[in-house]
């Protein structure tokens, strides 16, 4: 088991704290970053850096899209993919598959 590290900070007026530099470094957090505090299944408070996703990129991180990404990667890893030098060769292949299925 990894050795535990402890860091101290003082609660200030209005509930403010300074996050120790070692903790900021471990989180990869910089000035202006948002931090998230939550409780785990044992009731412990956990601190993590909030990774904000621009709204125009949110579709990529949806559960459905991530499932499709994992399926695609599994196909690539297993060699279940085709490569084509030109778009016409790709279209010809798709036509052959379509005709074979008909």
Residue pairs with C-beta under 8 A, 6 or more apart in sequence:
5 22
7 20
7 22
7 23
8 20
9 17
9 18
9 19
9 20
10 17
10 18
11 17
12 18
19 27
19 29
19 35
19 47
23 29
23 47
24 30
27 35
27 47
27 48
27 49
28 49
29 35
29 49
33 49
33 50
34 49
34 50
34 52
35 47
35 48
35 49
35 50
36 47
36 48
36 49
36 50
37 45
37 46
37 47
38 45
38 46
38 48
39 45
39 46
40 46
53 61
59 65
60 66
75 81
82 90
82 93
84 90
84 93
